[in-house]
Amino acid sequence: MLQRIQTVYLLIATISSAGLIFVFHLWTNISDEPVFAQDDYLYFGLFLGSALLSLISIFSYKNRKSQFVLGRLNIILNFILLGLFVYQSLNISGETNVSEKGIGILLPILSIVFLVLANKAIKKDEELVKSVDRLR
């Protein structure tokens, strides 16, 4: 059902993956210009892929197992995105394109937190349904 708490968590993860990337910059380059996610197609695609997985997971509420698997895939995707940010910021061989990090680098962490909360709620619902089935 759409009125469950995991829907709220997944919606917040969607907003952080799709909406906040236009508000917060990822880093500032050498010429003091903020770089947003839509400026780099790899990061933009990964953020939108994460948001799309969250939306698909919201509307697959009838199949809790696939919803749980989609949540785990989304967590893995956000860890890949976070790993790319760490690699980009630590790959310094002289002067780098990243001179100052922005708050947008922390968006995958926010998304991971809400996806983990959503998966816990999905698992709790699945256990509740199994316990009711045992009583029948």
N, C-alpha and C positions, 0 to 999 in steps of 0.2 A: 504494500500500500504506500501511497505517496506521502502520507502524513506521519511517517516514522522518523525517528531522530537521525537515522543514517542518511535520509534524503537531505536533511539540513547540512550535515557534514559534507556530503558529496557536492551540494550546491556551493558551499563555501570554498571547497577545493576547486570547483569549476571557475568560480569568480577569481580566485587567486591565480589560476593558471591562464585564464583568457582575458580577464578584465584589468587586472592590476599591472600587466606587462606594458600597457599603454600609459600608465601613470608613473611608475617608478623606473628609473634608468638602471641599466645593468652595471655600467662603468662609465668613467670619463676618459676619453682618449687623450693623446699627448697635447692636442690643441685645445683642451678644456671644453670639448663638445660632448654632451651626454649621448651615450649610445644606448638605444632602446632595443628590445628584442626583435621588433619588426625590421630593424636595420640589418640583421644577420639572419638569413633564411633558415639555417640549421636550428638555431635557438627558437626562432618563431615557430617552425614546424613542430619541434618537440613540445613547446608550451601548448600549442593548439591541439596536438595529439593527446596530451594529458587532459585537456579540457574536454575533448571529444570522448575519451574513455570514461570520464566522470559522468558526462551526460548520458552515455549509453548505459552505464551502470545504474543511474537513477531510474531509467525507464525499463530496466529489466528486473523490476521488483518481484515479479511472479516466480522467477527462478533465482532463488537465493544463492545457490551454489555458483552459478555463472556470475552473479553479481559479486560474490566474494573473490572469484578468480580475476575478474576485471579490475577489482580494487588492488589486488596484488600486482597485476601487470602494470597498473598505473603507478604504484609505489616504485617498482623497478625502473619504469621510465623516468620518474622524477629523480631517482638515484643516479641514473645515467646523465641526466641534465645537470645535476649537482656535481658529478664527477667531471663533466666537461668544463664547468665553471672553475673548479679547483685546478684542473689541468691548464686552463687558459691563464689563470692568475699566477701559477707557479712556474710556468714554462718561460723563464726569463733567461735569455741569452743576450745580454746587453740591454738595449732600449726596447721596450715592449709597447704594444698598442694600449695596454691597460695601465693608466697612470693612477687612477683612483677608483676604488670599487664603490658601487652604488648599492642601494637597499634591494634592488631587483634580484640580486644574486641569492637573497634569502627566501625568495618566493617558493622555490621547490621544497624547502624545509617546512614552510607553512602548509603547503599542499600535502606533504607526507604526513604531517601530524593529523590533519583532518581525515586523510584516507585511512590511517590506522584506527582512528576513532570510529569511522564508518564501518570498517571491517569487524571491529569488536562488537558493534551493535548488530551487524548482520549475523555474526556467529551466535550471539545471544538469542536472536530471533529463531535461528535454525534449531538451537538446543531446546527452546520453548516449544516449538512445533513437534520435535521428536518426543518430548516428555508427554505432550498431550496425546500423541499417537499411541504411546505405550498404555495409556489408561483405557483406550477403546477396546 
